[in-house]
Every structure is written in C-alpha cells, then in structure tokens.
C-alpha cells in the first residue's frame, strides 16, 4: 500500500505542473478513492483474529 501511495504522489507531482489546481485536487480525490477501494477489496482475505507471540527476545 505504501508503494502505491508513493507512486501516486510522485505521479501527481510530476504532472501537476501541467494541470491547474482544481484538476490536481479532483485527480487526487479519485486516486485516493481507488486506493481505498483496493484496500477494502483485499481486506476480505485477511483474518480478523491475530496471534501475538511475545517472549524476551521481542521485549523492548
């Protein structure tokens, strides 16, 4: 997810010089909505339960 978000930011910055501010804002909204939709579509494959393993090696 981080790499997709970074790619969108890089793309928007590289193309923002050719677009007016309103067009950039509208494009960012649609891209952000696409990221949310993608993350929601993949979240169905994740288990809601988690197992946390903790021992002396993981203690801070």
C-alpha distance matrix in Angstrom:
0.0 3.8 5.5 5.2 6.2 8.6 9.9 10.8 12.4 14.3 15.3 16.6 18.4 20.0 21.3 22.1 25.5 26.5 25.7 27.3 25.5 25.6 23.9 21.1 20.6 20.8 18.3 15.7 16.5 16.1 12.8 11.5 13.2 11.6 8.0 9.9 11.8 9.2 7.8 11.6 12.7 10.8 11.9 15.5 15.2 14.6 17.9 18.8 21.0 20.2 22.7 22.8 25.0 26.7 29.5 31.1 28.7 25.7 27.8 27.3
3.8 0.0 3.8 5.5 5.1 6.1 8.5 10.0 10.6 12.2 14.1 15.3 16.4 18.2 20.0 20.7 23.8 25.3 24.8 26.3 24.4 25.0 23.6 20.4 20.1 21.0 18.5 15.6 17.0 17.2 13.7 12.4 15.0 13.8 10.3 12.3 14.8 12.6 11.3 14.9 16.3 14.5 15.3 19.0 18.7 17.7 20.7 21.3 23.2 22.0 24.1 23.7 25.5 26.7 29.3 30.5 28.0 25.0 26.9 25.9
5.5 3.8 0.0 3.8 5.4 5.0 6.0 8.6 9.8 10.3 12.0 14.1 15.2 16.2 18.2 19.5 22.4 23.7 23.6 25.6 24.3 25.0 23.2 20.0 20.4 21.1 18.2 15.8 17.7 17.4 13.7 13.5 16.0 14.2 11.2 14.1 16.0 13.3 12.9 16.7 17.4 15.7 17.2 20.6 20.0 19.6 22.8 23.9 25.8 24.6 26.6 26.3 27.9 29.3 31.6 32.7 29.9 27.2 29.4 28.4
5.2 5.5 3.8 0.0 3.8 5.4 5.1 6.3 8.7 9.9 10.4 12.2 14.2 15.3 16.5 17.8 21.1 21.9 21.4 23.4 22.2 22.5 20.4 17.5 17.9 18.1 15.0 12.9 14.7 13.9 10.2 10.4 12.7 10.6 8.0 11.3 12.8 10.4 10.8 14.5 15.0 14.0 15.9 19.1 19.0 19.1 22.6 23.7 26.0 25.4 27.8 27.9 29.8 31.4 34.1 35.4 32.8 30.0 32.1 31.2
6.2 5.1 5.4 3.8 0.0 3.8 5.4 5.2 6.3 8.6 9.8 10.6 12.3 14.2 15.4 16.0 19.4 20.6 19.8 21.3 19.6 20.1 18.5 15.3 15.3 16.1 13.4 10.6 12.5 12.7 9.1 8.4 11.5 10.5 7.7 10.6 13.1 11.6 11.5 14.9 16.3 15.6 16.9 20.4 20.7 20.4 23.7 24.1 26.5 25.9 28.4 28.2 30.3 31.6 34.2 35.4 33.0 30.0 31.6 30.5
8.6 6.1 5.0 5.4 3.8 0.0 3.8 5.4 5.1 6.1 8.5 9.8 10.5 12.2 14.2 15.0 17.9 19.6 19.4 21.2 19.7 20.9 19.3 15.8 16.4 17.8 15.0 12.4 15.0 15.4 11.8 11.6 15.0 13.9 11.4 14.4 16.8 15.1 15.0 18.6 19.8 18.8 20.2 23.7 23.7 23.2 26.4 27.0 29.1 28.0 30.2 29.6 31.4 32.4 34.7 35.6 32.9 30.1 31.8 30.3
9.9 8.5 6.0 5.1 5.4 3.8 0.0 3.8 5.4 5.1 6.0 8.5 9.8 10.5 12.2 13.8 16.7 17.8 17.9 20.2 19.4 20.4 18.1 15.0 16.3 17.1 13.7 12.0 14.9 14.5 10.8 11.9 14.9 13.1 11.4 14.9 16.6 14.7 15.5 19.1 19.6 18.9 20.9 24.1 24.0 24.2 27.6 28.6 30.9 30.0 32.3 32.1 33.8 35.1 37.4 38.4 35.7 32.9 34.9 33.6
10.8 10.0 8.6 6.3 5.2 5.4 3.8 0.0 3.8 5.4 5.0 6.0 8.5 9.8 10.5 11.6 15.0 15.8 15.2 17.2 16.2 16.8 14.7 11.6 12.6 13.3 10.0 8.2 11.2 11.0 7.4 8.8 11.9 10.7 9.6 13.0 14.8 13.7 14.8 18.0 18.8 18.8 20.6 23.8 24.3 24.6 28.0 28.6 31.2 30.8 33.3 33.3 35.3 36.6 39.2 40.3 37.8 34.9 36.6 35.3
12.4 10.6 9.8 8.7 6.3 5.1 5.4 3.8 0.0 3.8 5.4 5.1 6.1 8.6 10.0 10.2 13.3 15.0 14.5 16.1 14.7 16.1 14.5 10.9 11.9 13.6 11.0 8.6 11.9 12.8 9.7 10.2 13.9 13.5 12.1 15.0 17.4 16.6 17.1 20.3 21.6 21.5 22.9 26.2 26.8 26.6 29.8 30.2 32.6 31.9 34.3 33.8 35.8 36.7 39.2 40.0 37.5 34.5 35.9 34.3
14.3 12.2 10.3 9.9 8.6 6.1 5.1 5.4 3.8 0.0 3.8 5.5 5.1 6.1 8.6 9.8 12.3 14.0 14.5 16.8 16.1 17.9 16.0 12.6 14.4 16.1 13.1 11.5 15.1 15.5 12.4 13.6 17.0 16.1 14.9 18.1 20.2 18.9 19.7 23.0 24.0 23.6 25.3 28.6 28.8 28.7 32.1 32.7 35.0 34.1 36.3 35.7 37.4 38.3 40.5 41.2 38.5 35.7 37.3 35.6
15.3 14.1 12.0 10.4 9.8 8.5 6.0 5.0 5.4 3.8 0.0 3.8 5.5 5.2 6.2 8.3 11.0 11.8 12.2 14.9 14.8 16.2 13.6 10.8 13.2 14.1 10.7 10.2 13.8 13.6 10.7 12.9 15.9 14.7 14.3 17.7 19.2 18.2 19.7 22.7 23.3 23.4 25.5 28.5 28.9 29.3 32.8 33.5 36.1 35.5 37.9 37.7 39.6 40.8 43.1 44.0 41.3 38.5 40.2 38.7
16.6 15.3 14.1 12.2 10.6 9.8 8.5 6.0 5.1 5.5 3.8 0.0 3.8 5.5 5.3 5.6 9.0 10.1 9.6 11.7 11.2 12.6 10.5 7.2 9.6 11.1 8.3 7.5 11.4 11.9 9.8 11.6 14.8 14.4 14.3 17.3 19.1 18.8 20.1 22.9 23.9 24.4 26.1 29.2 30.0 30.3 33.7 34.0 36.7 36.3 38.9 38.6 40.7 41.7 44.2 45.1 42.6 39.7 41.1 39.4
18.4 16.4 15.2 14.2 12.3 10.5 9.8 8.5 6.1 5.1 5.5 3.8 0.0 3.8 5.5 5.1 7.5 9.8 10.2 12.2 11.6 14.1 12.5 9.2 11.6 13.9 11.6 10.6 14.4 15.4 13.3 14.7 18.1 17.9 17.4 20.3 22.4 21.9 22.9 25.8 27.0 27.2 28.8 32.0 32.6 32.6 35.9 36.2 38.7 37.9 40.3 39.7 41.6 42.3 44.6 45.1 42.6 39.7 41.0 39.0
20.0 18.2 16.2 15.3 14.2 12.2 10.5 9.8 8.6 6.1 5.2 5.5 3.8 0.0 3.8 5.8 6.9 8.6 10.2 13.0 13.5 15.9 13.8 11.1 14.2 15.8 13.2 13.0 16.8 17.2 15.0 17.0 20.1 19.4 19.2 22.4 24.1 23.3 24.6 27.7 28.4 28.5 30.5 33.6 34.0 34.3 37.7 38.3 40.8 40.0 42.3 41.8 43.5 44.4 46.6 47.1 44.4 41.7 43.2 41.3
21.3 20.0 18.2 16.5 15.4 14.2 12.2 10.5 10.0 8.6 6.2 5.3 5.5 3.8 0.0 3.8 5.5 5.6 6.9 10.1 11.2 13.2 10.6 8.6 12.2 13.3 10.8 11.6 15.2 15.3 13.8 16.3 19.0 18.4 18.9 22.0 23.4 23.0 24.8 27.5 28.1 28.7 30.8 33.6 34.3 34.9 38.4 39.0 41.7 41.3 43.8 43.6 45.5 46.5 48.9 49.7 47.0 44.2 45.7 43.9
22.1 20.7 19.5 17.8 16.0 15.0 13.8 11.6 10.2 9.8 8.3 5.6 5.1 5.8 3.8 0.0 3.8 5.3 5.2 7.3 7.9 10.4 8.7 6.4 9.8 11.8 10.1 10.6 14.1 15.0 14.1 16.0 18.8 19.0 19.4 22.1 23.8 23.9 25.4 27.9 29.0 29.7 31.4 34.4 35.4 35.7 39.1 39.3 42.0 41.6 44.2 43.8 45.9 46.8 49.2 49.8 47.4 44.4 45.6 43.7
25.5 23.8 22.4 21.1 19.4 17.9 16.7 15.0 13.3 12.3 11.0 9.0 7.5 6.9 5.5 3.8 0.0 3.8 5.7 7.8 9.3 12.4 11.0 9.5 12.9 14.9 13.6 14.3 17.7 18.6 17.8 19.7 22.5 22.7 23.1 25.9 27.5 27.6 29.1 31.6 32.6 33.3 35.1 38.1 39.0 39.3 42.7 42.9 45.6 45.1 47.6 47.1 49.0 49.8 52.0 52.5 50.0 47.2 48.3 46.2
26.5 25.3 23.7 21.9 20.6 19.6 17.8 15.8 15.0 14.0 11.8 10.1 9.8 8.6 5.6 5.3 3.8 0.0 3.8 7.0 9.8 11.9 9.8 9.5 13.2 14.2 12.9 14.6 17.7 18.0 17.6 20.1 22.4 22.3 23.3 26.1 27.3 27.4 29.4 31.7 32.4 33.4 35.4 38.2 39.2 39.8 43.3 43.7 46.5 46.3 48.9 48.7 50.8 51.7 54.1 54.8 52.3 49.4 50.7 48.8
25.7 24.8 23.6 21.4 19.8 19.4 17.9 15.2 14.5 14.5 12.2 9.6 10.2 10.2 6.9 5.2 5.7 3.8 0.0 3.8 6.6 8.1 6.1 6.4 9.9 10.8 10.1 12.1 14.7 15.3 15.5 17.8 19.9 20.3 21.6 24.0 25.2 25.8 27.7 29.8 30.6 32.0 33.8 36.4 37.8 38.4 41.8 41.9 45.0 44.9 47.7 47.6 49.9 50.9 53.5 54.4 52.0 48.9 50.1 48.3
27.3 26.3 25.6 23.4 21.3 21.2 20.2 17.2 16.1 16.8 14.9 11.7 12.2 13.0 10.1 7.3 7.8 7.0 3.8 0.0 3.8 5.6 5.5 6.5 8.9 10.3 10.9 12.6 14.6 15.9 16.7 18.4 20.4 21.4 22.8 24.7 26.1 27.2 28.8 30.6 31.9 33.4 34.8 37.5 39.1 39.6 42.8 42.7 45.7 45.8 48.7 48.5 50.9 51.8 54.4 55.2 53.0 49.9 50.8 48.9
25.5 24.4 24.3 22.2 19.6 19.7 19.4 16.2 14.7 16.1 14.8 11.2 11.6 13.5 11.2 7.9 9.3 9.8 6.6 3.8 0.0 3.8 5.5 5.2 6.3 8.7 10.0 10.6 12.5 14.5 15.4 16.4 18.5 20.0 21.1 22.6 24.4 25.7 27.0 28.7 30.3 31.8 32.9 35.7 37.4 37.7 40.7 40.2 43.2 43.3 46.2 45.9 48.4 49.1 51.8 52.6 50.6 47.4 48.1 46.1
25.6 25.0 25.0 22.5 20.1 20.9 20.4 16.8 16.1 17.9 16.2 12.6 14.1 15.9 13.2 10.4 12.4 11.9 8.1 5.6 3.8 0.0 3.8 5.4 5.1 6.2 8.6 9.9 10.7 12.5 14.3 15.3 16.7 18.5 20.1 21.2 22.7 24.4 25.9 27.2 28.7 30.6 31.7 34.2 36.2 36.7 39.7 39.2 42.3 42.7 45.8 45.8 48.5 49.4 52.3 53.4 51.5 48.1 48.9 47.1
23.9 23.6 23.2 20.4 18.5 19.3 18.1 14.7 14.5 16.0 13.6 10.5 12.5 13.8 10.6 8.7 11.0 9.8 6.1 5.5 5.5 3.8 0.0 3.8 5.5 5.2 6.1 8.6 9.9 10.8 12.2 14.1 15.4 16.6 18.4 20.1 21.1 22.5 24.4 25.8 27.0 28.8 30.3 32.7 34.6 35.3 38.5 38.3 41.5 41.9 45.0 45.1 47.8 48.9 51.8 53.0 50.9 47.6 48.7 47.1
21.1 20.4 20.0 17.5 15.3 15.8 15.0 11.6 10.9 12.6 10.8 7.2 9.2 11.1 8.6 6.4 9.5 9.5 6.4 6.5 5.2 5.4 3.8 0.0 3.8 5.5 5.1 6.1 8.6 10.1 10.4 12.0 14.2 15.2 16.4 18.3 19.9 20.9 22.4 24.2 25.6 27.0 28.4 31.1 32.8 33.2 36.4 36.2 39.3 39.4 42.3 42.2 44.7 45.8 48.5 49.6 47.4 44.2 45.3 43.6
20.6 20.1 20.4 17.9 15.3 16.4 16.3 12.6 11.9 14.4 13.2 9.6 11.6 14.2 12.2 9.8 12.9 13.2 9.9 8.9 6.3 5.1 5.5 3.8 0.0 3.8 5.5 5.2 6.2 8.8 9.9 10.4 12.3 14.3 15.3 16.5 18.4 19.9 21.1 22.5 24.3 25.9 26.9 29.6 31.5 31.8 34.8 34.3 37.4 37.6 40.7 40.7 43.4 44.3 47.3 48.4 46.5 43.1 44.0 42.3
20.8 21.0 21.1 18.1 16.1 17.8 17.1 13.3 13.6 16.1 14.1 11.1 13.9 15.8 13.3 11.8 14.9 14.2 10.8 10.3 8.7 6.2 5.2 5.5 3.8 0.0 3.8 5.5 5.2 6.4 8.7 9.9 10.7 12.5 14.5 15.5 16.7 18.5 20.2 21.3 22.7 24.7 25.9 28.2 30.4 31.0 34.0 33.7 37.0 37.6 40.8 41.1 44.0 45.2 48.3 49.7 47.8 44.4 45.5 44.1
18.3 18.5 18.2 15.0 13.4 15.0 13.7 10.0 11.0 13.1 10.7 8.3 11.6 13.2 10.8 10.1 13.6 12.9 10.1 10.9 10.0 8.6 6.1 5.1 5.5 3.8 0.0 3.8 5.4 5.2 6.1 8.5 9.8 10.6 12.4 14.3 15.3 16.5 18.4 20.0 21.0 22.7 24.3 26.8 28.5 29.3 32.6 32.6 35.8 36.2 39.4 39.7 42.3 43.7 46.7 48.1 46.0 42.7 44.0 42.7
15.7 15.6 15.8 12.9 10.6 12.4 12.0 8.2 8.6 11.5 10.2 7.5 10.6 13.0 11.6 10.6 14.3 14.6 12.1 12.6 10.6 9.9 8.6 6.1 5.2 5.5 3.8 0.0 3.8 5.5 5.1 5.9 8.4 9.7 10.4 12.2 14.1 15.1 16.4 18.2 19.8 21.1 22.3 25.1 26.8 27.2 30.3 30.1 33.2 33.4 36.5 36.6 39.2 40.4 43.4 44.7 42.6 39.3 40.5 39.1
16.5 17.0 17.7 14.7 12.5 15.0 14.9 11.2 11.9 15.1 13.8 11.4 14.4 16.8 15.2 14.1 17.7 17.7 14.7 14.6 12.5 10.7 9.9 8.6 6.2 5.2 5.4 3.8 0.0 3.8 5.5 5.1 6.1 8.6 9.9 10.6 12.2 14.2 15.4 16.5 18.3 20.2 21.0 23.6 25.7 26.1 29.1 28.6 31.9 32.5 35.7 36.1 39.0 40.3 43.5 45.0 43.2 39.7 40.8 39.6
16.1 17.2 17.4 13.9 12.7 15.4 14.5 11.0 12.8 15.5 13.6 11.9 15.4 17.2 15.3 15.0 18.6 18.0 15.3 15.9 14.5 12.5 10.8 10.1 8.8 6.4 5.2 5.5 3.8 0.0 3.8 5.4 5.0 6.2 8.8 9.9 10.4 12.3 14.3 15.3 16.3 18.5 19.9 22.1 24.2 25.1 28.3 28.2 31.6 32.4 35.7 36.4 39.3 40.9 44.1 45.8 43.9 40.5 42.0 41.0
12.8 13.7 13.7 10.2 9.1 11.8 10.8 7.4 9.7 12.4 10.7 9.8 13.3 15.0 13.8 14.1 17.8 17.6 15.5 16.7 15.4 14.3 12.2 10.4 9.9 8.7 6.1 5.1 5.5 3.8 0.0 3.8 5.4 4.9 6.3 8.7 9.8 10.5 12.4 14.2 15.2 16.7 18.4 20.9 22.5 23.2 26.6 26.8 30.0 30.4 33.6 34.1 36.8 38.4 41.4 43.0 41.0 37.7 39.3 38.3
11.5 12.4 13.5 10.4 8.4 11.6 11.9 8.8 10.2 13.6 12.9 11.6 14.7 17.0 16.3 16.0 19.7 20.1 17.8 18.4 16.4 15.3 14.1 12.0 10.4 9.9 8.5 5.9 5.1 5.4 3.8 0.0 3.8 5.3 5.1 6.3 8.6 9.8 10.7 12.4 14.2 15.6 16.5 19.3 21.1 21.4 24.5 24.3 27.5 27.9 31.1 31.5 34.3 35.8 38.9 40.5 38.6 35.2 36.6 35.6
13.2 15.0 16.0 12.7 11.5 15.0 14.9 11.9 13.9 17.0 15.9 14.8 18.1 20.1 19.0 18.8 22.5 22.4 19.9 20.4 18.5 16.7 15.4 14.2 12.3 10.7 9.8 8.4 6.1 5.0 5.4 3.8 0.0 3.8 5.4 5.1 6.1 8.5 9.9 10.5 12.2 14.3 15.3 17.5 19.8 20.5 23.5 23.3 26.7 27.6 31.0 31.9 34.9 36.6 39.9 41.9 40.2 36.7 38.1 37.4
11.6 13.8 14.2 10.6 10.5 13.9 13.1 10.7 13.5 16.1 14.7 14.4 17.9 19.4 18.4 19.0 22.7 22.3 20.3 21.4 20.0 18.5 16.6 15.2 14.3 12.5 10.6 9.7 8.6 6.2 4.9 5.3 3.8 0.0 3.8 5.4 5.1 6.1 8.6 9.9 10.5 12.4 14.2 16.3 18.1 19.2 22.6 23.0 26.4 27.2 30.5 31.5 34.3 36.3 39.5 41.5 39.6 36.3 38.1 37.5
8.0 10.3 11.2 8.0 7.7 11.4 11.4 9.6 12.1 14.9 14.3 14.3 17.4 19.2 18.9 19.4 23.1 23.3 21.6 22.8 21.1 20.1 18.4 16.4 15.3 14.5 12.4 10.4 9.9 8.8 6.3 5.1 5.4 3.8 0.0 3.8 5.4 5.0 6.1 8.6 9.9 10.7 12.2 15.0 16.4 17.0 20.3 20.6 23.8 24.3 27.4 28.1 30.9 32.8 35.9 37.8 35.8 32.6 34.3 33.8
9.9 12.3 14.1 11.3 10.6 14.4 14.9 13.0 15.0 18.1 17.7 17.3 20.3 22.4 22.0 22.1 25.9 26.1 24.0 24.7 22.6 21.2 20.1 18.3 16.5 15.5 14.3 12.2 10.6 9.9 8.7 6.3 5.1 5.4 3.8 0.0 3.8 5.4 5.2 6.1 8.6 10.0 10.5 13.2 15.3 15.6 18.5 18.4 21.7 22.6 26.0 26.9 29.9 31.8 35.2 37.3 35.6 32.2 33.7 33.3
11.8 14.8 16.0 12.8 13.1 16.8 16.6 14.8 17.4 20.2 19.2 19.1 22.4 24.1 23.4 23.8 27.5 27.3 25.2 26.1 24.4 22.7 21.1 19.9 18.4 16.7 15.3 14.1 12.2 10.4 9.8 8.6 6.1 5.1 5.4 3.8 0.0 3.8 5.5 5.1 6.1 8.7 9.9 11.7 14.0 15.2 18.3 18.5 22.1 23.4 26.9 28.2 31.3 33.5 36.9 39.3 37.6 34.3 36.1 36.0
9.2 12.6 13.3 10.4 11.6 15.1 14.7 13.7 16.6 18.9 18.2 18.8 21.9 23.3 23.0 23.9 27.6 27.4 25.8 27.2 25.7 24.4 22.5 20.9 19.9 18.5 16.5 15.1 14.2 12.3 10.5 9.8 8.5 6.1 5.0 5.4 3.8 0.0 3.8 5.5 5.1 6.3 8.6 10.8 12.1 13.5 17.0 17.9 21.2 22.0 25.3 26.7 29.4 31.8 35.1 37.4 35.5 32.3 34.4 34.4
7.8 11.3 12.9 10.8 11.5 15.0 15.5 14.8 17.1 19.7 19.7 20.1 22.9 24.6 24.8 25.4 29.1 29.4 27.7 28.8 27.0 25.9 24.4 22.4 21.1 20.2 18.4 16.4 15.4 14.3 12.4 10.7 9.9 8.6 6.1 5.2 5.5 3.8 0.0 3.8 5.5 5.3 6.1 9.2 10.5 10.9 14.2 14.7 18.0 18.7 22.0 23.2 26.1 28.3 31.6 33.9 32.2 29.0 30.9 31.0
11.6 14.9 16.7 14.5 14.9 18.6 19.1 18.0 20.3 23.0 22.7 22.9 25.8 27.7 27.5 27.9 31.6 31.7 29.8 30.6 28.7 27.2 25.8 24.2 22.5 21.3 20.0 18.2 16.5 15.3 14.2 12.4 10.5 9.9 8.6 6.1 5.1 5.5 3.8 0.0 3.8 5.4 5.1 7.1 9.7 10.4 13.3 13.4 17.0 18.5 22.0 23.7 26.8 29.2 32.8 35.3 33.9 30.6 32.4 32.7
12.7 16.3 17.4 15.0 16.3 19.8 19.6 18.8 21.6 24.0 23.3 23.9 27.0 28.4 28.1 29.0 32.6 32.4 30.6 31.9 30.3 28.7 27.0 25.6 24.3 22.7 21.0 19.8 18.3 16.3 15.2 14.2 12.2 10.5 9.9 8.6 6.1 5.1 5.5 3.8 0.0 3.8 5.6 6.2 8.3 10.3 13.5 14.6 18.1 19.6 23.1 25.0 28.0 30.7 34.2 36.8 35.3 32.2 34.3 34.9
10.8 14.5 15.7 14.0 15.6 18.8 18.9 18.8 21.5 23.6 23.4 24.4 27.2 28.5 28.7 29.7 33.3 33.4 32.0 33.4 31.8 30.6 28.8 27.0 25.9 24.7 22.7 21.1 20.2 18.5 16.7 15.6 14.3 12.4 10.7 10.0 8.7 6.3 5.3 5.4 3.8 0.0 3.8 5.4 5.8 7.5 11.1 12.8 15.9 17.0 20.2 22.1 24.8 27.6 30.9 33.6 31.9 28.9 31.3 31.9
11.9 15.3 17.2 15.9 16.9 20.2 20.9 20.6 22.9 25.3 25.5 26.1 28.8 30.5 30.8 31.4 35.1 35.4 33.8 34.8 32.9 31.7 30.3 28.4 26.9 25.9 24.3 22.3 21.0 19.9 18.4 16.5 15.3 14.2 12.2 10.5 9.9 8.6 6.1 5.1 5.6 3.8 0.0 3.8 5.3 5.3 8.4 9.4 12.7 14.0 17.5 19.5 22.5 25.2 28.7 31.5 30.1 27.0 29.1 29.9
15.5 19.0 20.6 19.1 20.4 23.7 24.1 23.8 26.2 28.6 28.5 29.2 32.0 33.6 33.6 34.4 38.1 38.2 36.4 37.5 35.7 34.2 32.7 31.1 29.6 28.2 26.8 25.1 23.6 22.1 20.9 19.3 17.5 16.3 15.0 13.2 11.7 10.8 9.2 7.1 6.2 5.4 3.8 0.0 3.8 5.5 7.8 9.2 12.6 14.7 18.1 20.6 23.7 26.7 30.2 33.3 32.1 29.1 31.3 32.4
15.2 18.7 20.0 19.0 20.7 23.7 24.0 24.3 26.8 28.8 28.9 30.0 32.6 34.0 34.3 35.4 39.0 39.2 37.8 39.1 37.4 36.2 34.6 32.8 31.5 30.4 28.5 26.8 25.7 24.2 22.5 21.1 19.8 18.1 16.4 15.3 14.0 12.1 10.5 9.7 8.3 5.8 5.3 3.8 0.0 3.8 6.7 9.4 12.0 13.5 16.5 19.2 21.8 25.0 28.4 31.4 30.1 27.3 29.9 31.2
14.6 17.7 19.6 19.1 20.4 23.2 24.2 24.6 26.6 28.7 29.3 30.3 32.6 34.3 34.9 35.7 39.3 39.8 38.4 39.6 37.7 36.7 35.3 33.2 31.8 31.0 29.3 27.2 26.1 25.1 23.2 21.4 20.5 19.2 17.0 15.6 15.2 13.5 10.9 10.4 10.3 7.5 5.3 5.5 3.8 0.0 3.8 6.4 8.8 9.9 13.1 15.5 18.4 21.5 24.9 28.0 26.7 23.9 26.3 27.6
17.9 20.7 22.8 22.6 23.7 26.4 27.6 28.0 29.8 32.1 32.8 33.7 35.9 37.7 38.4 39.1 42.7 43.3 41.8 42.8 40.7 39.7 38.5 36.4 34.8 34.0 32.6 30.3 29.1 28.3 26.6 24.5 23.5 22.6 20.3 18.5 18.3 17.0 14.2 13.3 13.5 11.1 8.4 7.8 6.7 3.8 0.0 3.8 5.4 7.3 10.5 13.5 16.5 19.7 23.2 26.5 25.7 22.9 25.2 26.9
18.8 21.3 23.9 23.7 24.1 27.0 28.6 28.6 30.2 32.7 33.5 34.0 36.2 38.3 39.0 39.3 42.9 43.7 41.9 42.7 40.2 39.2 38.3 36.2 34.3 33.7 32.6 30.1 28.6 28.2 26.8 24.3 23.3 23.0 20.6 18.4 18.5 17.9 14.7 13.4 14.6 12.8 9.4 9.2 9.4 6.4 3.8 0.0 3.8 6.7 10.3 13.0 16.4 19.2 22.9 26.2 25.8 22.8 24.5 26.0
21.0 23.2 25.8 26.0 26.5 29.1 30.9 31.2 32.6 35.0 36.1 36.7 38.7 40.8 41.7 42.0 45.6 46.5 45.0 45.7 43.2 42.3 41.5 39.3 37.4 37.0 35.8 33.2 31.9 31.6 30.0 27.5 26.7 26.4 23.8 21.7 22.1 21.2 18.0 17.0 18.1 15.9 12.7 12.6 12.0 8.8 5.4 3.8 0.0 3.8 7.0 9.9 13.3 16.2 19.8 23.3 23.2 20.4 22.0 24.0
20.2 22.0 24.6 25.4 25.9 28.0 30.0 30.8 31.9 34.1 35.5 36.3 37.9 40.0 41.3 41.6 45.1 46.3 44.9 45.8 43.3 42.7 41.9 39.4 37.6 37.6 36.2 33.4 32.5 32.4 30.4 27.9 27.6 27.2 24.3 22.6 23.4 22.0 18.7 18.5 19.6 17.0 14.0 14.7 13.5 9.9 7.3 6.7 3.8 0.0 3.8 6.4 9.8 12.7 16.3 19.7 19.5 16.7 18.5 20.6
22.7 24.1 26.6 27.8 28.4 30.2 32.3 33.3 34.3 36.3 37.9 38.9 40.3 42.3 43.8 44.2 47.6 48.9 47.7 48.7 46.2 45.8 45.0 42.3 40.7 40.8 39.4 36.5 35.7 35.7 33.6 31.1 31.0 30.5 27.4 26.0 26.9 25.3 22.0 22.0 23.1 20.2 17.5 18.1 16.5 13.1 10.5 10.3 7.0 3.8 0.0 3.8 6.5 9.7 13.1 16.7 16.7 14.3 16.3 18.8
22.8 23.7 26.3 27.9 28.2 29.6 32.1 33.3 33.8 35.7 37.7 38.6 39.7 41.8 43.6 43.8 47.1 48.7 47.6 48.5 45.9 45.8 45.1 42.2 40.7 41.1 39.7 36.6 36.1 36.4 34.1 31.5 31.9 31.5 28.1 26.9 28.2 26.7 23.2 23.7 25.0 22.1 19.5 20.6 19.2 15.5 13.5 13.0 9.9 6.4 3.8 0.0 3.8 6.3 10.0 13.3 13.4 10.8 12.5 15.1
25.0 25.5 27.9 29.8 30.3 31.4 33.8 35.3 35.8 37.4 39.6 40.7 41.6 43.5 45.5 45.9 49.0 50.8 49.9 50.9 48.4 48.5 47.8 44.7 43.4 44.0 42.3 39.2 39.0 39.3 36.8 34.3 34.9 34.3 30.9 29.9 31.3 29.4 26.1 26.8 28.0 24.8 22.5 23.7 21.8 18.4 16.5 16.4 13.3 9.8 6.5 3.8 0.0 3.8 6.8 10.4 10.4 8.5 10.7 13.9
26.7 26.7 29.3 31.4 31.6 32.4 35.1 36.6 36.7 38.3 40.8 41.7 42.3 44.4 46.5 46.8 49.8 51.7 50.9 51.8 49.1 49.4 48.9 45.8 44.3 45.2 43.7 40.4 40.3 40.9 38.4 35.8 36.6 36.3 32.8 31.8 33.5 31.8 28.3 29.2 30.7 27.6 25.2 26.7 25.0 21.5 19.7 19.2 16.2 12.7 9.7 6.3 3.8 0.0 3.8 7.1 7.9 6.0 7.4 10.8
29.5 29.3 31.6 34.1 34.2 34.7 37.4 39.2 39.2 40.5 43.1 44.2 44.6 46.6 48.9 49.2 52.0 54.1 53.5 54.4 51.8 52.3 51.8 48.5 47.3 48.3 46.7 43.4 43.5 44.1 41.4 38.9 39.9 39.5 35.9 35.2 36.9 35.1 31.6 32.8 34.2 30.9 28.7 30.2 28.4 24.9 23.2 22.9 19.8 16.3 13.1 10.0 6.8 3.8 0.0 3.8 5.5 5.6 6.5 10.3
31.1 30.5 32.7 35.4 35.4 35.6 38.4 40.3 40.0 41.2 44.0 45.1 45.1 47.1 49.7 49.8 52.5 54.8 54.4 55.2 52.6 53.4 53.0 49.6 48.4 49.7 48.1 44.7 45.0 45.8 43.0 40.5 41.9 41.5 37.8 37.3 39.3 37.4 33.9 35.3 36.8 33.6 31.5 33.3 31.4 28.0 26.5 26.2 23.3 19.7 16.7 13.3 10.4 7.1 3.8 0.0 3.8 5.5 5.2 8.5
28.7 28.0 29.9 32.8 33.0 32.9 35.7 37.8 37.5 38.5 41.3 42.6 42.6 44.4 47.0 47.4 50.0 52.3 52.0 53.0 50.6 51.5 50.9 47.4 46.5 47.8 46.0 42.6 43.2 43.9 41.0 38.6 40.2 39.6 35.8 35.6 37.6 35.5 32.2 33.9 35.3 31.9 30.1 32.1 30.1 26.7 25.7 25.8 23.2 19.5 16.7 13.4 10.4 7.9 5.5 3.8 0.0 3.8 5.6 8.3
25.7 25.0 27.2 30.0 30.0 30.1 32.9 34.9 34.5 35.7 38.5 39.7 39.7 41.7 44.2 44.4 47.2 49.4 48.9 49.9 47.4 48.1 47.6 44.2 43.1 44.4 42.7 39.3 39.7 40.5 37.7 35.2 36.7 36.3 32.6 32.2 34.3 32.3 29.0 30.6 32.2 28.9 27.0 29.1 27.3 23.9 22.9 22.8 20.4 16.7 14.3 10.8 8.5 6.0 5.6 5.5 3.8 0.0 3.8 6.4
27.8 26.9 29.4 32.1 31.6 31.8 34.9 36.6 35.9 37.3 40.2 41.1 41.0 43.2 45.7 45.6 48.3 50.7 50.1 50.8 48.1 48.9 48.7 45.3 44.0 45.5 44.0 40.5 40.8 42.0 39.3 36.6 38.1 38.1 34.3 33.7 36.1 34.4 30.9 32.4 34.3 31.3 29.1 31.3 29.9 26.3 25.2 24.5 22.0 18.5 16.3 12.5 10.7 7.4 6.5 5.2 5.6 3.8 0.0 3.8
27.3 25.9 28.4 31.2 30.5 30.3 33.6 35.3 34.3 35.6 38.7 39.4 39.0 41.3 43.9 43.7 46.2 48.8 48.3 48.9 46.1 47.1 47.1 43.6 42.3 44.1 42.7 39.1 39.6 41.0 38.3 35.6 37.4 37.5 33.8 33.3 36.0 34.4 31.0 32.7 34.9 31.9 29.9 32.4 31.2 27.6 26.9 26.0 24.0 20.6 18.8 15.1 13.9 10.8 10.3 8.5 8.3 6.4 3.8 0.0
